[in-house]
Amino acid sequence: MKRVLVLDYGSGNLRSAQRALERVGAEVTVSGDAAAAERMDGLVVPGVGAFAACMAGLRSVGGQPLVSDWVARQRPLLGICVGMQVLFDAGVEHGVQTDGLGVLPGRVERLSAPVLPHMGWNTVAAPDDSRLFAGLDADTRFYFVHSYAVHKTDGAVAWTEHGEPFVAAVERGTVSATQFHPEKSGDAGATLLQNWLDSL
């Protein structure tokens, strides 16, 4: 059984991420203790709310060096929603830029769309060779709740459109991340989490 740490840094949706991962067979620990990560096969960085608040929470539990060291050692990581966004270089909210973890190149900026937040189910255009989306049809829908997104980055990138195209998921080396919530996306989300777990 694969062991996964869901990083607790004061952000929400920890238990829903835990339950979704357990559903697909992971042994899950929810903790902000960096030492606990050493015994794990994978690290999940969840997140809801504001970019700056999530970065402050990460710093408060030593999450910044933990994630940086984890990625430097090429260990599998999954970022979810704002947990994906903080992996990038920076986030801009209300005209204020906050440094991110710098694991992925790019900036998180407000979506240009007639209705915000982008809330509800949407399809994702994924690369043909995607590990995360293996076995999922092109018209599969995932659940989104956000007003900010990344518009350009490196790696294998999946796209969604709400007002304009934005990055819905990234696969870059051992780093995977989704703007949507797989833990709230029913069977489709379970398949994606299973694909990630199988890669550990």
Secondary structure by P-SEA (a helix, b strand, c coil): cbbbbcccccccaaaaaaaaaaaacccccccccccccccccbbbbbbcccaaaaaaaaaaaaaaaaaaaaaaaccbbbbccccccccccccccccbbbbcccccbbbbbbbbcccccccccccccccccccccccccccbbbbbbccccccccccbbbbbbcccccccccccccbbbbccccccccaaaaaaaaaaaaac
